Amino acid sequence: MEQLTLGIIEKSKVKVIASSAFNFRIELVEHIGKDDVPQLIDVSEELAKKFGKHARLTKMNIKKYFNENTLPFVARLKGQIIGYIIGVPLEHFKNESWSHFDVNMGKNNTLYTYAFVVSEKYRHKGGYAKTLKRIYINWAKKRGYEFVTGHVQQGIAAKFSQDTQIVKVFSEWYSAKTAFEYYRRPLQRSHRR
């Protein structure tokens, strides 16, 4: 099994984007290392519970999500990874049927939120998830993206900014037992009168 991680460096190369006095920090992963793979796989179990085993990170697929074409951030508390968020340019999904509902396909202005997960133990406490999402949104803006999109359970996107739009509702989304909506969130607020 060790040969599956060939091409993965020993230690992750990260850039610390934000940190607190309570030993919490957000890191942009520039190159994934073998040292972080087991923790990322463990955290991905939260996604697998909800979406099925295809959502689980493995040693075989981890480079697909943590590479130079993605925008992966990890949340680390006391040295342990407690969550991550991965953005991928929308154009990487041009062969997916759902992506053709997005009018921005081909404009290179949209970052698709491929995965956003925080370990259950740390959800709804300490502001870890909110901080991780805020850092991600700000970095997307800095990189010139105009929109962030993704799939969430129906009703969740209403909690985002007031300018968030529902592009399409999918009654079936992989192994999920509830409807999912594809949302588009502008990164610059419109000036409504």
WOUR-V813170 format. One record per residue. RES is the residue in one letter. SS is DSSP state (helix for helix, strand for strand, loop for the rest). PSI is psi as a letter, one per 30 degrees, with the letter a starting at -180 (NA if undefined). BURIAL is I if it has 9 or more other C-alpha atoms within 8 Angstrom, else O. Layout:
res->{RES | RES}
ss->{SS | SS}
psi->{PSI | PSI}
burial->{BURIAL | BURIAL}
//
This chain:
res->{M | E | Q | L | T | L | G | I | I | E | K | S | K | V | K | V | I | A | S | S | A | F | N | F | R | I | E | L | V | E | H | I | G | K | D | D | V | P | Q | L | I | D | V | S | E | E | L | A | K | K | F | G | K | H | A | R | L | T | K | M | N | I | K | K | Y | F | N | E | N | T | L | P | F | V | A | R | L | K | G | Q | I | I | G | Y | I | I | G | V | P | L | E | H | F | K | N | E | S | W | S | H | F | D | V | N | M | G | K | N | N | T | L | Y | T | Y | A | F | V | V | S | E | K | Y | R | H | K | G | G | Y | A | K | T | L | K | R | I | Y | I | N | W | A | K | K | R | G | Y | E | F | V | T | G | H | V | Q | Q | G | I | A | A | K | F | S | Q | D | T | Q | I | V | K | V | F | S | E | W | Y | S | A | K | T | A | F | E | Y | Y | R | R | P | L | Q | R | S | H | R | R}
ss->{loop | helix | helix | helix | helix | loop | loop | loop | strand | loop | loop | loop | strand | strand | strand | strand | strand | strand | strand | loop | loop | loop | loop | strand | strand | strand | strand | strand | strand | strand | strand | loop | strand | helix | helix | helix | helix | helix | helix | helix | helix | helix | helix | helix | helix | helix | helix | helix | helix | helix | helix | loop | helix | helix | helix | loop | loop | loop | loop | loop | loop | helix | helix | helix | helix | loop | loop | loop | loop | strand | strand | strand | strand | strand | strand | strand | strand | loop | loop | strand | strand | strand | strand | strand | strand | strand | strand | strand | strand | helix | helix | helix | helix | loop | loop | loop | helix | helix | helix | helix | helix | loop | loop | loop | loop | loop | loop | loop | loop | strand | strand | strand | strand | strand | strand | strand | strand | strand | loop | helix | helix | helix | loop | loop | loop | loop | loop | helix | helix | helix | helix | helix | helix | helix | helix | helix | helix | helix | helix | helix | helix | helix | loop | loop | loop | loop | strand | strand | strand | strand | strand | strand | strand | loop | loop | loop | helix | helix | helix | loop | loop | loop | loop | loop | strand | strand | strand | strand | strand | strand | loop | loop | loop | loop | loop | loop | loop | loop | loop | strand | strand | strand | strand | strand | strand | strand | loop | loop | loop | loop | loop | loop | loop}
psi->{f | e | f | f | g | k | f | k | l | e | k | k | j | l | k | k | e | k | l | l | f | g | h | k | l | k | k | k | j | e | k | k | l | f | f | f | e | e | e | e | e | e | e | f | f | e | e | e | e | e | f | l | f | f | f | k | k | l | f | e | f | e | f | e | f | i | a | f | f | l | i | k | k | k | k | k | k | h | f | k | k | f | l | l | k | k | k | k | k | e | f | f | g | f | f | k | e | f | f | f | f | j | f | f | k | f | f | h | g | k | j | k | j | e | k | j | k | k | k | e | f | g | k | g | k | f | g | e | e | e | e | e | e | e | e | e | e | e | e | e | e | f | g | g | k | f | l | k | l | l | k | l | k | k | f | e | f | f | f | a | l | f | f | k | k | j | e | k | k | j | f | k | j | b | g | k | g | l | k | k | k | j | l | k | j | k | f | k | k | l | j | k | NA}
burial->{O | O | O | O | I | O | O | O | I | O | I | I | I | I | O | I | I | O | I | O | O | O | I | I | I | I | I | I | I | I | I | I | I | I | O | I | I | O | I | I | I | O | I | I | I | I | I | I | O | O | I | I | O | O | I | I | I | O | O | O | O | I | O | O | I | I | I | O | O | I | I | I | I | I | I | I | I | O | O | O | I | I | I | I | I | I | I | I | I | I | O | O | O | I | O | O | O | O | I | I | O | O | O | O | I | O | O | I | I | I | I | I | I | I | O | I | I | I | I | O | O | I | I | O | O | O | O | I | I | O | O | I | I | O | I | I | I | O | O | I | I | O | O | O | I | I | I | I | I | I | I | I | I | I | O | O | I | O | O | O | O | O | O | I | O | I | I | O | I | I | O | I | I | O | O | I | O | I | I | I | I | I | I | I | I | I | I | O | O | O | O | O | O}
//
